[in-house]
Amino acid sequence: MAAKNRKLPEHIRYVCIEGVIGAGKTVLCNLVKEMFNARLVLETAEENPFLPRFYENRKNWAFQTQLWFLISRYKQLSESIPQEDLFHSVVLSDYMFAKDSIFASINLDDDELALYNSVARALAGQLPAPDFVVYLQASTDVLLKRIERRARPYEFNMDRNYVDVLNEAYNHFFFHYTESPLLIIDTNRIDFVGNPEDLDEVVDQILLARSGVHFYHPLGKSGGRK
């Protein structure tokens, strides 16, 4: 059975679980929120009115899509992170503000990126860094299978090359990330949704919440079904 009522170290108050599209970050947040007595801050990607058009024509709709995400993420985090919560000691989010620049660097042209960066820098300085970050890593093949399984309409016929480029950009970003303690978990061979033992392994690693960067390569009990 998966662990319940597990407690993070006292100094960990703001945790981000990150990953490429389809990595399972939102699912994991929902699975562990009660264990950590956490208040969830989940990205509202499906509310972005430009997103379906972006997936149809990335070049024409990239800037509008990215600017909407930037402002939406800033607004949500600025309203959520500083608040004192008498009932929850931990804020748990399925995204971090700094990752917004990954998408911008891939999708925007030089002029658009310069404008985006000037706005992003001003907003980022007003938000706290996470106390701990978990990066769920997966191969492009695994990500595409998970994207297909969740069957979101605007993700039908997802461009494999785009996911591959995005995956490489995420790996580069997190392999050079030093702003917060970081745990990188290889999720290719585990199913923390369907296998409680896999979930326990992931939770145990998060609970360690050590400083620096740590990698976890579980063997997995599920043979990578997720």
C-alpha positions as CSV (number, residue, x, y, z in Angstrom):
1,M,0.0,0.0,0.0
2,A,1.2,3.5,-0.7
3,A,2.4,5.6,2.2
4,K,0.1,8.0,3.9
5,N,0.5,11.1,6.1
6,R,4.2,11.4,5.3
7,K,6.0,14.6,6.4
8,L,8.5,16.6,4.4
9,P,11.4,18.3,6.3
10,E,10.4,21.4,8.1
11,H,12.2,23.8,5.8
12,I,10.4,22.4,2.7
13,R,7.4,24.6,2.2
14,Y,7.2,25.0,-1.6
15,V,7.7,22.0,-3.8
16,C,7.5,21.8,-7.6
17,I,7.0,18.6,-9.6
18,E,8.1,19.2,-13.2
19,G,8.4,17.3,-16.5
20,V,7.7,17.4,-20.2
21,I,4.2,17.1,-21.6
22,G,3.0,13.6,-20.5
23,A,5.6,13.0,-17.8
24,G,2.9,12.6,-15.1
25,K,3.6,15.7,-13.0
26,T,0.0,16.6,-12.4
27,V,-1.0,13.0,-11.6
28,L,1.8,12.7,-9.1
29,C,0.8,16.0,-7.4
30,N,-2.7,14.7,-6.9
31,L,-1.4,11.3,-5.6
32,V,0.8,12.8,-2.9
33,K,-1.1,15.9,-1.9
34,E,-2.8,14.2,1.0
35,M,0.3,12.4,2.1
36,F,2.1,15.7,2.4
37,N,-1.0,17.7,3.6
38,A,-0.3,20.0,0.7
39,R,-2.2,22.7,-1.0
40,L,-2.2,22.2,-4.7
41,V,-1.3,24.8,-7.3
42,L,-2.0,23.2,-10.7
43,E,-1.4,24.8,-14.1
44,T,-4.5,25.8,-16.0
45,A,-3.2,25.0,-19.5
46,E,-6.5,24.0,-20.8
47,E,-7.8,27.5,-20.1
48,N,-5.3,29.0,-22.6
49,P,-7.5,30.0,-25.6
50,F,-4.6,30.0,-28.0
51,L,-3.3,26.5,-27.2
52,P,-5.4,24.5,-29.8
53,R,-4.4,27.0,-32.5
54,F,-0.8,26.7,-31.4
55,Y,-0.8,23.0,-31.9
56,E,-2.3,23.5,-35.4
57,N,0.2,26.2,-36.4
58,R,3.0,26.8,-33.8
59,K,4.7,29.6,-35.8
60,N,1.7,31.8,-36.1
61,W,0.4,31.3,-32.5
62,A,3.5,30.8,-30.4
63,F,3.9,34.3,-29.1
64,Q,0.2,34.7,-28.0
65,T,0.3,31.3,-26.4
66,Q,3.5,31.9,-24.6
67,L,2.5,35.3,-23.3
68,W,-0.8,34.0,-22.0
69,F,1.1,31.2,-20.1
70,L,3.7,33.7,-18.7
71,I,1.1,36.1,-17.3
72,S,-1.2,33.3,-16.1
73,R,1.6,31.4,-14.3
74,Y,2.8,34.6,-12.7
75,K,-0.6,35.6,-11.5
76,Q,-1.4,32.2,-10.1
77,L,1.9,31.8,-8.2
78,S,2.0,35.4,-6.9
79,E,-1.5,34.8,-5.4
80,S,-0.7,31.3,-4.1
81,I,2.8,31.1,-2.7
82,P,3.0,33.9,-0.2
83,Q,-0.3,33.1,1.5
84,E,-0.3,31.7,4.9
85,D,-2.4,28.6,5.1
86,L,-3.6,27.4,8.6
87,F,-4.5,24.0,7.3
88,H,-1.6,23.1,4.9
89,S,2.1,23.5,5.6
90,V,3.2,22.8,2.1
91,V,2.4,24.3,-1.3
92,L,2.7,21.7,-4.1
93,S,2.8,22.8,-7.7
94,D,2.9,20.9,-11.0
95,Y,5.0,23.6,-12.6
96,M,7.7,26.1,-11.8
97,F,7.8,29.7,-13.2
98,A,11.4,29.4,-14.5
99,K,10.5,26.6,-16.9
100,D,8.3,28.9,-19.0
101,S,11.5,30.1,-20.7
102,I,12.1,26.6,-22.1
103,F,9.0,26.8,-24.3
104,A,9.8,30.4,-25.2
105,S,13.3,29.6,-26.4
106,I,12.0,26.8,-28.7
107,N,8.9,28.5,-30.1
108,L,9.7,32.3,-30.4
109,D,11.7,34.1,-33.0
110,D,14.5,36.4,-31.9
111,D,12.4,39.6,-31.7
112,E,9.6,37.9,-29.9
113,L,12.0,36.2,-27.5
114,A,13.7,39.5,-26.6
115,L,10.4,41.0,-25.7
116,Y,9.3,37.9,-23.8
117,N,12.6,37.8,-21.8
118,S,12.2,41.5,-20.8
119,V,8.8,40.8,-19.3
120,A,9.8,37.4,-17.8
121,R,12.8,38.8,-16.0
122,A,10.7,41.5,-14.4
123,L,8.1,39.0,-13.2
124,A,10.5,36.3,-12.1
125,G,12.2,38.7,-9.6
126,Q,8.9,39.0,-7.7
127,L,8.4,35.2,-7.1
128,P,10.2,32.9,-4.7
129,A,12.3,30.0,-5.9
130,P,11.0,26.5,-4.9
131,D,12.4,24.9,-1.8
132,F,12.6,21.6,-3.7
133,V,12.1,20.5,-7.3
134,V,11.3,17.1,-8.7
135,Y,12.0,16.5,-12.4
136,L,10.2,13.5,-13.9
137,Q,12.3,12.4,-16.8
138,A,11.1,10.1,-19.6
139,S,12.1,9.1,-23.1
140,T,10.2,10.7,-26.0
141,D,8.6,7.3,-26.9
142,V,7.2,7.0,-23.3
143,L,6.0,10.6,-23.3
144,L,4.1,10.1,-26.6
145,K,2.4,6.9,-25.3
146,R,1.3,8.8,-22.2
147,I,0.1,11.8,-24.2
148,E,-1.9,9.4,-26.5
149,R,-3.4,7.6,-23.5
150,R,-4.7,10.8,-21.8
151,A,-6.4,11.7,-25.1
152,R,-6.7,15.5,-24.8
153,P,-8.3,16.8,-28.0
154,Y,-5.7,19.5,-28.7
155,E,-2.9,17.0,-28.3
156,F,-4.1,14.6,-31.0
157,N,-1.4,13.9,-33.6
158,M,1.2,15.5,-31.5
159,D,4.4,16.2,-33.5
160,R,7.0,13.7,-32.4
161,N,9.8,16.1,-33.4
162,Y,8.4,18.9,-31.2
163,V,8.2,16.6,-28.2
164,D,11.7,15.3,-28.8
165,V,13.1,18.9,-29.1
166,L,11.1,19.8,-25.9
167,N,12.5,16.8,-24.1
168,E,16.0,17.7,-25.0
169,A,15.5,21.3,-23.9
170,Y,14.0,20.1,-20.5
171,N,17.0,17.8,-19.9
172,H,19.4,20.6,-20.7
173,F,17.6,23.0,-18.4
174,F,17.5,20.7,-15.4
175,F,20.9,19.3,-15.9
176,H,22.1,22.9,-15.4
177,Y,19.6,23.9,-12.8
178,T,21.1,25.1,-9.4
179,E,18.5,27.5,-8.0
180,S,16.9,24.9,-5.7
181,P,17.6,21.3,-4.5
182,L,16.7,19.0,-7.3
183,L,15.7,15.3,-7.6
184,I,15.7,13.9,-11.1
185,I,13.6,10.7,-11.4
186,D,13.8,8.4,-14.4
187,T,10.1,7.4,-14.9
188,N,10.5,5.1,-17.9
189,R,10.2,1.9,-16.0
190,I,7.8,2.8,-13.3
191,D,4.0,3.2,-13.0
192,F,3.3,5.3,-9.9
193,V,-0.4,5.4,-10.9
194,G,-1.1,1.7,-11.1
195,N,1.6,0.3,-8.8
196,P,1.6,1.4,-5.1
197,E,5.1,0.0,-4.6
198,D,6.4,2.3,-7.4
199,L,4.6,5.3,-5.8
200,D,6.2,4.4,-2.4
201,E,9.6,4.5,-4.0
202,V,9.0,7.9,-5.5
203,V,7.6,9.3,-2.3
204,D,10.5,7.9,-0.2
205,Q,12.9,9.7,-2.5
206,I,11.0,13.0,-2.3
207,L,10.9,12.8,1.5
208,L,14.7,12.8,1.6
209,A,14.7,16.3,0.1
210,R,18.4,16.6,0.2
211,S,20.4,19.6,-0.9
212,G,22.2,19.6,-4.3
213,V,21.2,17.5,-7.3
214,H,20.3,13.8,-7.0
215,F,19.3,11.2,-9.6
216,Y,17.0,8.2,-9.0
217,H,16.8,5.4,-11.5
218,P,14.3,2.9,-10.1
219,L,14.1,-0.6,-11.4
220,G,10.3,-0.5,-11.3
221,K,7.8,-3.2,-10.5
222,S,5.6,-2.5,-13.5
223,G,7.9,-2.9,-16.4
224,G,7.2,0.6,-17.6
225,R,3.4,0.2,-18.2
226,K,2.7,3.8,-17.3
